Amino acid sequence: MKKENMTGDVISEDASIWKEPVIRTTGRNNCGGRCVICVHMKDGKIDHLSTEHPCDAPEEEIPLTACVRGLNYHKTFLGEDRLRYPMKRVGKRGEGKFTRISWEEAVDTIASEWIRIRDTYGVGSRYVNYATGISALNRGNNMAKRLLNLDGGFLDYYNSYSTACIRQATDIMYGTNQTGHDPEDWLNSNLIILWGHNPEETKFDSVTMNVLLRAKKKGISIIVIDPRRNDTAVRLDAEWIPVRPATDSALMDAMAWVIVEEGLQDQEFLDRCCIGFDKAHMPEGVDPSECYLSYLYGEKDGVSKTPEWAEGITGVPADTIRSLARRYAKAKPAALIQGYGPQRNANGEQSTRGGILLACMTGNVGISGGWASGVADWKNHKLPSWPKLVNHYNRQIPVYLWTDAVLHGRTMNQLDGVQWINGSEEPVTLESDIKMILNLAGNCLINQHGDINRTAEILRDESKCEFIVVSDLFMTASAKFADILLPGISMFECENITMPWLYTDFLGFNNKVMEPLYEGRFEYDWLSEVADRLGLKEQFTCGRTASEWLEYLYEELRKTETELPDYEIFKKQALFRYQKQPIRPAFKEKCSNPETHPFPTKSGKIEIFSEKVYRTEFKEFMPAIPRYVPPVEGPQDPLAEKYPLQLTGWHTKRRCHSIHDNNQAMHKMDPQTLWMNPADAADRNLKDGDLAEVFNDRGRIRMPVRVTDRIMPGVTAISQGAWYRPDKNGTDTAGSINVLTSLHPTPYARGNGQHTNLVEVTRYGL
């Protein structure tokens, strides 16, 4: 029997389900750490959590040690604020007013609306929203897509909120996203540059900070380029070079100018492996003056991209730019490691391309101690996955443009990023606006999406999107916009298989340690009942429960990944580490001889000049070469006269995106404040701790100010993920940055540019 009144760590009165006093499991949040969690039981309750320490990990293996977030999972997920029962909306959409219903009524309503919307507007009117609250093999959003595919298809998405620009830009230049290799190789570098990369706070994985700390101990110089002196820079005592948001590619251009001007480029590598750097190495039939070198020296615009030119844009002193360029070019091998922050700016594709260009110019691709830059995916082993079903609707949109598809989907086309899923080049449009949204274990419906006030306005209009289903653990900002709101279950209440983001070769198991609380259900179970109403249950489940699917998919993986142990052993250990393999720098063979080992691009070489971009309509919005493009709402935008401060965001160490914001005990770790440079604060008569209002034409936030020299002048910052809480006048009181961010997508990837915003700040009450 489960307790209805939970306090602290109490989870159940039934001790019969516990196999042993310590149960090993792994985290399933959208966090690269994928930490080992040891659940310590006492009297049928969770007493506390612990994690894997260095002495626990096998020799020469990096421990999967939980941070404070992981060690607070139970206090976050098992609190009194859990959603308990299925509910239907009784107030206006977004008000958060609901009444309890039965699971039978909930499933009947979902199935009925599912059929009505399908038959009225077509299968392309259904959409499953981006959601990462469960980032493991069994995910509700992917299971919903499976059922929709069995029912004729749906409008799908591509890209992610995290990596849209860096993935598409990396592919433009290399023809692949597999540009990384074992981070242990950074210990062979002479210089490491972390460009917009903050693994200490984001917990990017369990490897990166471990290797960086060892590199620091070894005496390898580390430079952090970021508008903030983030916690990574502080912990590594790294050199900090502040740069204005959305101007990274201007800094990269100026570095390239210095490298060429002083003859420091690896011209032999550029000639052998690249196309588009200079006039002698351009695609056939393209004007040679379109090359990168011509741009660098201003042959068309009359502007040489000197450090002095870049200083006025980036805020980085010209002498610092010269020094940085020389150090990187001469340090070979050197690793320029790109984070995801800069590419979440307007024109974010260009900062990725600029980083890759610098790696190529210095010959740091394909060598030990170097780094190819870009997204730097790296996989030695196949991951488990569900069988892929055909989506007969065959259309997809950029994930960041789903609100456009609600408003005017039928007018969207290729320039909006609409694509055929099968890759066809034929013209494509949508047959319907979005009329039904399934938002399962995610907060991107409102909280994590851009321009919250505009997004809320769109969703409140029930004549546009007619039906919204939300499944979650709590009454999040997104949950308030549900028509049917369903209680999910936490990582402690079900089984799953977890996988690493990029680095470390392992699989983890998420063990169940308790029965679901209240009437909470895993999405697969109620989707199976919806499938039954649709006459599709057998095709959907194949006769398997969610747990049986895990075992089946694991055994399918074992057919090729023969190192994997027996399933029951894997479950009990909750973690399997593959044997270490020799370090193989990305593109080593291709860089040695691209004629016999071509890059997977049209030219067979690294494409500094992209004919793919040049010969499409996108060249009007994004140049065919890596170069700085002044951004909308950047520091040079005329709007800066009205809103003179740039606003950017970061991932705080106390949340995983928006997860944990309901855990009040975590707030004191990193209070939600507006970071502001002392000079900017003084200009506005603001002192540390003062209550201020941050605003632009999109909205207004009221929050305390943190006055600190850890952020550069002219720039402010708010950590992303705080749950939106507007007062009666519409002013957010929680510090939810997306009240102020834009819905304007980037030009090529159509990704989010949520780090590029202009604002003003005043003291509250003036």
VEXVO-986895 format. One record per residue (C-alpha): x, y, z. Coordinates in steps of 0.001 Angstrom, whole numbers, padded with zeros to 6 digits, always signed. Example, Ala and Ser with C-alpha at 12.3 -4.5 7.8 and 13.67 -1.06 7.14 Angstrom:
residues 2
+012300-004500+007800+013670-001060+007140
end
This chain:
residues 766
+000000+000000+000000+001406+003383-001036+001276+006444+001170-000833+009341-000075+000907+011924+002107+004583+012046+001141+007131+014025+003088+010870+013957+002803+012044+010627+001451+008965+008525+002209+007894+006543-000836+005984+003398+000133+004688+001285+002979+005165-001929+001015+008694-003205+001626+008102-006449-000264+009256-004997-003561+012806-004279-002332+015355-006837-003443+018233-005524-001351+019052-002554+000906+021040-000793-001846+019646-000706-005371+021859+000526-008196+020328+002616-010944+021294+005394-013362+019889+008823-014099+017628+009218-017127+017410+013014-017352+018613+014953-020393+022010+015382-018782+025266+014102-020226+026432+012823-016843+024256+009682-016872+025477+009140-013323+025373+005990-011218+022855+006340-008385+022841+004010-005397+019456+004027-003669+019883+003237+000035+016740+001735+001522+015650+001700+005165+012345+000340+006439+010915+000261+002907+011800+003889+002219+014575+005744+000476+016977+006777+003209+019457+008562+000941+021236+008398-002394+024939+007940-003055+026989+007622-006222+030050+006052-007795+033326+007457-006500+036808+007156-008037+037654+004211-005795+034498+002406-006989+035228+002644-010713+037403+000062-012445+041079+000922-012850+041723+003560-015537+037992+004218-015909+036426+007603-015255+033792+007332-012494+030193+008197-013318+029854+010415-010266+026580+012198-009626+026515+015932-009046+024198+017623-006571+021304+017280-009006+021626+013515-009178+021911+013196-005416+018654+015124-005067+016575+013122-007524+014399+011634-004782+013697+015004-003174+012778+016488-006558+010674+013656-007933+008886+012377-004812+007641+015599-003271+004172+016688-002283+003718+018565-005578+003367+015438-007705+000439+015220-010087-001759+012466-008683-004679+011767-010991-005799+012228-014603-007503+015589-015045-009338+017592-017663-009259+021339-018099-012215+023315-016743-010932+026873-017055-009425+028738-019955-006405+027072-021483-003318+028174-019576-005126+029067-016345-004165+025764-014734-007725+024912-013632-008546+021195-013805-010925+018625-012380-010167+014982-011630-011327+012286-014038-010806+008532-014323-008162+006929-016508-010956+005413-018594-012416+008850-019324-008981+010237-020091-008179+007471-022580-011643+007675-024157-011284+011437-024616-007819+011147-026128-008906+008422-028551-012053+010329-029524-010204+013589-030213-007387+011688-031940-009907+010200-034404-011898+013439-034853-008837+015524-035646-007381+012861-037952-010612+012530-039913-011307+016282-040039-007874+017698-040850-005769+014752-041980-002940+012844-040340-000518+015772-040757-002485+017811-038224-001033+015702-035354+002268+016669-033718+004391+015257-030877+006228+018063-029132+009957+017996-028383+010462+016607-024875+013493+015389-022930+012175+014850-019402+012788+011176-020104+016046+010725-022032+016331+006973-022195+015369+004109-024488+011683+004014-023497+010412+007561-024066+006779+008583-024158+007199+010974-027077+008830+008305-029247+006143+005795-028323+003455+008313-029293+005182+008690-032669+005137+004919-033060+001375+004821-032574+000817+007756-034933+002872+006025-037610+000656+002956-037257-002336+005273-037692-001234+006823-040983+001529+009193-039940+001955+012643-038434+003918+015874-038830+007383+015133-037466+010275+017429-036596+014025+017446-037075+016790+019304-035194+016868+019754-031438+016670+022810-029244+020246+022092-028171+022191+021496-031376+020330+022590-034524+023003+024911-035885+026125+023040-034821+024880+019789-036354+023817+021224-039674+026891+023453-039985+029272+020610-039158+027613+018459-041808+027934+021264-044377+031719+021289-043991+032617+017686-043161+029655+015759-044572+029203+014088-041173+028763+014899-037498+031235+012210-036421+034046+014743-035928+035114+013890-032370+037288+011243-030793+038310+010132-027291+038721+013229-025066+041655+011492-023364+043611+012718-026399+043339+016295-025109+046159+015311-022754+048356+015317-025874+047438+018921-026737+049639+021941-026157+046670+024303-025869+042959+023792-025208+040355+026420-026118+036855+025975-024678+034712+028137-026949+031311+028641-025341+031725+025330-023543+030828+025091-019843+030949+021405-018794+031296+022160-015072+027772+023589-014859+026032+021704-017660+027528+018351-016595+028077+017738-020309+029308+014243-019512+031418+012488-016901+034585+012649-018996+035178+016235-020066+035870+017922-016728+037884+014933-015536+040212+015194-018540+040380+018994-018383+041416+018906-014724+044135+016414-015576+045231+018592-018488+045442+021573-016146+047507+019536-013682+049789+018524-016549+050430+022186-017337+048440+022450-020567+047151+026010-021071+043344+026306-021144+041433+029316-022476+037703+029882-021983+035878+032159-024450+032468+033159-023098+030545+036335-022159+030649+035059-018552+033533+033807-016489+031632+030593-015970+032222+027939-013321+034365+025914-015734+036787+028820-016076+036784+029318-012311+037433+025684-011428+040180+025323-014029+041606+028751-013195+041601+029178-016958+042343+032321-018916+039047+034051-019679+038419+035984-022890+034967+037594-022785+033163+038058-026113+029822+039670-026890+027044+037166-027672+026487+036395-031372+029843+037905-032428+032002+034786-032109+032426+034450-035876+033826+037984-036098+036472+037016-033542+037192+033878-035585+037556+035926-038789+040046+038234-037124+042045+035279-035809+042095+033860-039341+043341+037238-040687+046237+037250-038209+047133+033648-039015+047280+034386-042751+048919+037779-042395+051749+036265-040352+052055+033134-042504+051049+030772-039695+048482+028756-041661+049096+025136-042620+048809+025823-046327+049765+022298-047264+046826+020920-045270+044450+023492-046780+045588+022652-050314+045392+018909-049756+042219+018553-047722+040025+021639-048216+038097+023413-050909+037146+027082-050933+039884+028670-048846+041608+030502-051709+041025+031207-055395+043139+028256-056511+040935+025766-054702+037331+026574-055596+034597+024347-057035+034475+024282-060786+032183+026921-062250+032184+029179-059167+033663+032691-059272+037062+032411-057502+036464+035726-055746+033818+033945-053640+036593+032199-051686+037175+032776-047983+040537+034509-048435+038982+037152-050694+036415+037885-047993+039102+038036-045328+040941+040795-047167+037808+042675-048146+038056+042347-051917+034318+042958-052281+033297+044970-049236+036547+046911-048872+036965+045814-045244+039888+043698-044096+038859+041553-041151+041600+042800-038869+041691+042552-035083+040817+046257-034938+037720+045601-037058+036705+042740-034771+037372+044657-031552+034547+047086-032272+032145+044184-032825+033194+041625-030235+034511+043771-027392+037750+041724-027428+040851+043973-027557+042812+043759-030820+046003+042771-028984+044161+039902-027279+042910+038691-030657+046432+038744-032110+047822+036870-029143+045037+034269-029238+045513+033653-032972+049274+033259-032662+049061+030964-029668+046518+028678-031306+048379+028506-034616+051780+027876-033021+050666+025444-030302+049995+022562-032696+048623+020202-031681+045844+022269-030144+042181+021531-029436+039485+024123-030141+036440+022568-028460+033101+024142-029317+030193+024181-026901+026549+024501-027832+026088+028048-026487+027428+030148-029401+025407+028227-031992+022226+029073-030085+022673+032660-031253+021281+034366-034331+023374+033132-037297+024625+030356-035026+025635+028286-038040+028503+030701-038691+030289+030352-035358+030398+026577-035852+031800+026949-039355+034349+029485-038127+035656+027110-035481+036044+024329-038034+037811+026746-040373+040378+027623-037684+041012+023937-036988+041649+023412-040707+043833+026507-041093+046122+025293-038325+046216+021670-039476+044677+020437-036215+042336+017988-037950+043159+014297-038050+046097+014443-035633+046607+013353-032042+046176+016280-029659+044185+018183-032259+040433+018509-032577+038296+018808-035694+035796+021073-033872+032116+021201-034803+029608+019012-032985+032259+016324-032357+030024+013256-032158+031931+010089-031332+030555+006574-031023+032431+003288-030868+029323+001203-030286+025782+000910-031545+023037+002009-029148+019738+000189-028537+016758+001551-030430+013131+000774-031209+012227-000609-034644+011658+002304-036995+008246+002543-038605+007458+004405-041817+005763+007771-041434+003486+007853-044457+002806+011575-044068+006507+011999-044964+006872+015626-043833+008928+017281-041106+009563+020796-039853+012396+022360-037854+011594+021697-034209+011784+025380-033276+009045+026343-035758+006145+024330-034384+004345+027511-033280+004466+028708-036903+002903+025406-037939+000080+026000-035447-000545+029476-036842-000066+028961-040571+001271+025506-041324-000414+025373-044714+001640+028344-045946+005015+026894-044877+007480+025595-047472+011185+024832-048035+012289+028305-047003+010679+027640-043639+012640+024412-043429+009779+022065-044356+011313+018840-045701+010315+015462-047013+011390+012817-044505+012613+010583-047326+014991+013308-048562+013181+014137-051793+014118+017462-053416+010599+018003-054748+008721+021119-053539+006943+020452-050266+004171+022115-048289+002032+021077-045335-001562+019942-045788-002796+021267-042437-001982+023462-039507-001187+021636-036267-004471+020786-034535-003374+018233-031909-000236+018254-029735+001017+015447-027508+003459+016889-024966+004857+013988-022952+007490+014554-020236+008560+017928-021555+008406+021622-020742+009047+023019-024239+005373+023685-024828+005814+026959-022929+008735+027218-020551+011672+026237-022767+010327+027679-026013+011106+031225-027155+008896+034263-026490+006691+032738-023800+004027+035436-024007+003611+034996-027759+003620+031197-027443+000990+031348-024685-001183+033612-026822-001046+031102-029677-001950+028149-027452-004776+029945-025646-006656+030227-028946-008573+026928-029060-009604+027563-032668-005973+026991-033677-004566+023981-031854-007756+022227-030762-006453+019508-028436-003391+019266-026177-002427+016237-024083+000268+016636-021424+001833+013912-019296+004189+015021-016522+005070+014682-012865+004222+018242-011827+002088+021236-012685+004768+022833-014854+004223+025949-016913+003562+023688-019913+001185+021401-018001-001128+024354-017373-001883+024450-021116-003194+020878-021271-006736+019901-022152-006088+016449-020715-003381+016328-018023-001967+012941-017025+000256+011956-014074+003507+010314-015117+005987+008338-013049+009550+009070-011984+012806+007234-012591+012271+005356-009306+008951+003911-010481+009860+002116-013720+012662+000472-015670+014638+001904-018545+017967+001753-020361+020159+004848-020437+022886+005830-022885+025690+008414-022885+025420+011655-024848+028731+011725-026709+031657+010343-024746+032304+007257-022604+031413+003809-023863+028761+002366-021554+025137+001405-021147+023199+002059-017964+020074+000542-016483+017400+002506-014666+016118+000059-012040+012658+000278-010555+012738+000694-006775+009060+001375-006046+005565+000994-007429+004053+004078-009138+002702+006659-006731-000968+007618-006717-002470+006948-010161+000721+007738-012075+001349+005684-015216+004143+005303-017722+003126+006735-021106+003473+003374-022878+000703+001870-020749-002010+004407-021499-000889+004742-025126-001479+000997-025387-005070+001613-024290-005464+004403-026853-004085+001961-029433-006724-000527-028360-009463+002055-029017-007933+002579-032479-007761-001135-033212-003960-001000-033250-002952-002503-029909-001376-005682-031279+000711-003759-033832+001678-001188-031217+002702-003509-028386+003615-006668-030320+002331-008372-027174+005058-006878-024979+005001-004743-021858+007378-001772-021606+009813-003858-019552+009619-006742-022018+010477-004317-024802+013623-003319-022913+014802-006907-022694+013905-007583-026338+015758-004489-027598+018749-005267-025403+018959-008798-026787+018718-007416-030323+021667-005163-029526+023672-008086-028147+023612-009678-031606+026146-007084-032749+027548-005765-029445+028812-009116-028243+030643-007725-025196+027339-007078-023450+026534-009383-020517+023417-011362-019791+020402-009092-019327+019824-009970-015666+023483-009284-014848+023244-005964-016674+020142-004998-014706+021666-005849-011351+024901-003988-012020+022968-001102-013647+026062-000278-015693+028190-001939-018317+031454-000417-019531+032847-001527-022863+036525-002355-023173+038735+000611-023960+039841+001027-027548+042908+002779-028969+042532+006510-029597+041766+007190-033255+041700+010900-034152+038725+011782-036339+039567+011859-040073+043130+010577-039606+043061+008488-042782+041115+011091-044761+043551+013854-043885+046511+011666-044821+045143+010967-048276+041753+012464-049201+042104+011107-052734+041903+007493-051571+039919+008230-048390+037593+011107-049350+035509+013067-046877+031762+012309-047153+031074+015586-048985+030250+016203-052640+033824+017329-053326+035409+014650-051152+037154+017398-049180+036383+019678-046253+034136+022314-047787+035110+025745-046514+033087+027020-049469+029743+025212-049584+028409+024725-053071+025385+023117-051388+024513+026460-049797+025661+028546-052787+023347+026856-055251+020186+027061-053134+017861+029869-052159+019461+029846-048709+022494+031786-049970+020343+034915-049634+020278+034326-045880+023544+032515-045174+026824+032948-047063+028550+030006-048711+031654+030579-046555+032175+030899-042794+032065+034613-042027+030542+037080-039620+026973+038185-040338+025652+041002-038116+022780+039484-036134+019310+040802-035513+019329+042057-031894+023100+041956-031846+025257+044780-030476+025169+046681-033811+021397+046474-034268+019731+049949-034237+017341+048489-031640+020240+048751-029186+019426+052452-028811+016179+051427-027111+017451+048243-025463+021193+048725-024942+022050+045515-023063+022547+042092-024592+020908+039192-022754+022223+035642-022890+021530+032482-020896+023346+029534-019396+022614+026146-017862+022761+026452-014095+024251+023693-011958+021045+023460-009904+018740+022448-012755+018801+020065-015678+017055+022381-018121+013825+023028-016157+014019+019883-013996+014592+020501-010248+013152+024037-010274+010381+022788-007970+013014+021592-005459+013284+024627-003195+016299+023235-001360+018301+023513-004589+017570+027210-005079+020184+028370-002594+022939+026695-004635+022547+029210-007432+019780+031747-006772+017887+032954-009826+019446+036358-010463+020257+038691-013320+024021+038867-013814+025186+042399-014559+028589+044043-014841+029341+046708-012185+029619+049445-014821+026164+048680-016244+024683+048421-012752+026160+051766-011714+024705+053430-014811+021281+052276-013606+021783+052970-009902+021559+049262-009116+023342+047490-006281+023884+043794-005674+020629+042202-004471+018373+045016-005685+015089+043994-007266+015051+045002-010928+012881+044648-013984+014361+043282-017198+012278+043984-020274+011963+044338-024018+009056+044425-026460+008286+040752-025780+007875+040822-022016+009076+041743-018563+010770+039881-015685+011150+041015-012074+014161+039503-010285+017170+040304-008081+020409+041574-009586+023808+039996-009076+026460+042638-009697+029664+040871-010700+032780+041386-012785+032370+037785-013981+030273+039119-016877+031519+041574-019486+030135+045122-019801+027113+045516-022033+025954+041938-021423+023469+040515-018925+022664+036860-018281+019904+034733-016744+020143+030973-016224+017567+029122-018306+014927+026751-016944+013105+028673-014199+009378+027889-014230+007397+030790-015665+005193+032459-013017+003510+035674-014178+001779+038053-011809-001661+039513-012554-000063+042110-014837+001859+039518-016848+005296+040258-015348+007206+037063-014705+008386+036744-011105+010448+033549-011448+013241+034709-013728+012122+032668-016755+014437+033912-019505+012159+032857-022359+009781+035686-021508+012426+037826-023233+013819+035525-025929+012875+035584-029605+011031+033108-031809+013125+034238-034804+014926+031164-036204+018473+031004-037528+018802+031386-041317+019836+027914-042493+019227+025339-039771+016088+027208-038685+017296+026592-035158+016737+028605-032017+018660+031808-031471+017570+032218-027864+020906+033642-026690+020553+036740-028916+018326+039332-027252+018377+043027-026454+016915+044289-023172+016902+047182-020754+017049+046964-016957+015625+049356-014376+015358+049236-010602+011940+047998-009535+009681+050686-008139+011215+053619-009995
end
